[in-house]
């Protein structure tokens, strides 16, 4: 049976934690990509195509979940992630638009690839 993994409540999402989480280009790019997709779209971490090991991706997505930026559902053999768009917009209006704009300008993916290569 699918299980929603622990995440902070909307009012517990902290701006300093969000900024720290988004300081990593790979995580920032993942959120920007999710923000361009329809609401409730679920993706697994490997589907983003980042050039890092699955264990590293799992770690990055755990950090995103613990910051309150995504929800993750454990289906047993895989975890699906979805953007907590409504919660993010309620807490930090305009943040997702800024991330999407960075992605459109090409800053996100390229920086994420370079950053991933340094790990």
Backbone torsions as a table, in degrees:
resi	resn	phi	psi	omega
1	UNK	NA	132.8	-179.5
2	UNK	-59.2	141.5	-178.2
3	UNK	-128.5	125.1	174.6
4	UNK	-74.1	123.9	-179.3
5	UNK	-76.1	154.6	-177.4
6	UNK	-58.3	140.2	179.2
7	UNK	-152.3	156.1	178.6
8	UNK	-69.8	149.5	173.0
9	UNK	-68.1	160.8	-178.0
10	UNK	-50.0	-48.8	-175.8
11	UNK	-74.2	-5.5	176.8
12	UNK	-96.8	-5.2	179.9
13	UNK	-72.5	119.0	-172.1
14	UNK	-102.5	131.3	-177.1
15	UNK	-59.9	-41.7	-178.7
16	UNK	-65.4	-35.8	177.0
17	UNK	-68.9	-41.6	178.1
18	UNK	-61.6	-47.1	179.2
19	UNK	-61.9	-42.8	178.4
20	UNK	-61.5	-43.7	179.2
21	UNK	-62.6	-43.1	-177.4
22	UNK	-80.3	-2.1	176.9
23	UNK	-69.8	-18.5	176.8
24	UNK	-85.7	123.6	-177.0
25	UNK	-59.7	-35.0	179.9
26	UNK	-65.5	-45.7	179.6
27	UNK	-66.9	-39.1	178.4
28	UNK	-62.3	-42.0	179.4
29	UNK	-66.2	-41.3	178.8
30	UNK	-59.7	-43.5	179.1
31	UNK	-66.3	-41.4	179.1
32	UNK	-62.4	-41.9	178.3
33	UNK	-62.4	-46.9	178.4
34	UNK	-60.4	-34.9	-179.2
35	UNK	-68.1	-21.3	178.8
36	UNK	-85.1	-9.5	-176.7
37	UNK	-95.2	159.3	177.2
38	UNK	-59.0	152.4	177.9
39	UNK	-53.3	146.4	176.8
40	UNK	69.3	9.6	175.0
41	UNK	-66.5	131.2	177.7
42	UNK	-106.6	135.1	176.1
43	UNK	-135.1	147.9	171.3
44	UNK	-92.7	160.3	-171.0
45	UNK	-62.8	-31.4	-178.8
46	UNK	-70.6	-26.4	-175.1
47	UNK	-67.1	-12.6	179.6
48	UNK	-77.9	-17.8	176.8
49	UNK	75.8	19.7	178.1
50	UNK	-70.1	141.1	-175.7
51	UNK	-83.2	58.1	177.4
52	UNK	-134.7	162.0	-179.9
53	UNK	-63.8	151.9	-179.9
54	UNK	-58.4	-36.7	178.8
55	UNK	-61.7	-38.9	177.6
56	UNK	-66.8	-41.8	178.4
57	UNK	-62.4	-43.4	178.6
58	UNK	-58.0	-41.9	178.2
59	UNK	-63.0	-47.1	179.9
60	UNK	-59.7	-42.6	-178.0
61	UNK	-72.3	-29.3	173.2
62	UNK	-64.1	-42.5	178.5
63	UNK	-62.9	-42.3	177.4
64	UNK	-60.8	-41.7	179.2
65	UNK	-66.7	-45.3	-178.5
66	UNK	-65.8	-25.3	176.3
67	UNK	-79.7	-13.8	179.8
68	UNK	91.8	12.4	-177.5
69	UNK	-85.9	-29.0	178.6
70	UNK	-132.1	160.1	168.0
71	UNK	-106.7	147.4	175.6
72	UNK	-129.4	135.2	176.2
73	UNK	-113.6	128.5	177.9
74	UNK	-92.4	114.6	179.6
75	UNK	-96.1	9.7	-179.5
76	UNK	97.9	-61.1	-179.3
77	UNK	-101.4	-1.5	178.5
78	UNK	-162.6	160.6	174.5
79	UNK	-118.5	133.0	178.1
80	UNK	-108.8	137.9	-179.0
81	UNK	-113.6	142.2	174.2
82	UNK	-139.2	149.9	-178.3
83	UNK	-72.6	138.0	174.7
84	UNK	-90.7	60.8	-172.8
85	UNK	-54.6	-49.9	-176.8
86	UNK	-61.1	-42.8	179.9
87	UNK	-67.3	-41.9	-179.7
88	UNK	-65.2	-45.4	-179.7
89	UNK	-65.2	-34.7	178.6
90	UNK	-68.1	-39.6	-177.5
91	UNK	-82.4	-40.4	-173.1
92	UNK	-136.9	73.7	-177.0
93	UNK	-55.2	132.8	176.5
94	UNK	90.9	-12.6	-178.1
95	UNK	-61.0	-46.2	-178.5
96	UNK	-64.2	-37.7	178.3
97	UNK	-61.6	-39.3	177.7
98	UNK	-63.7	-41.6	-179.7
99	UNK	-67.6	-40.1	178.0
100	UNK	-65.1	-40.6	178.4
101	UNK	-61.8	-42.1	176.9
102	UNK	-60.7	-42.1	179.2
103	UNK	-62.5	-43.9	179.5
104	UNK	-61.9	-33.3	-179.5
105	UNK	-81.6	0.3	175.9
106	UNK	86.0	3.6	-177.6
107	UNK	-76.2	-27.5	-172.4
108	UNK	-75.5	-61.0	-172.2
109	UNK	-64.3	-45.4	-178.6
110	UNK	-61.5	-44.3	178.1
111	UNK	-64.3	-36.8	179.8
112	UNK	-65.1	-41.2	179.8
113	UNK	-65.8	-45.1	178.9
114	UNK	-63.1	-44.8	179.8
115	UNK	-61.7	-42.2	-178.9
116	UNK	-64.6	-34.3	179.1
117	UNK	-68.1	-21.4	-179.1
118	UNK	-85.5	-9.0	-174.9
119	UNK	-83.1	NA	NA
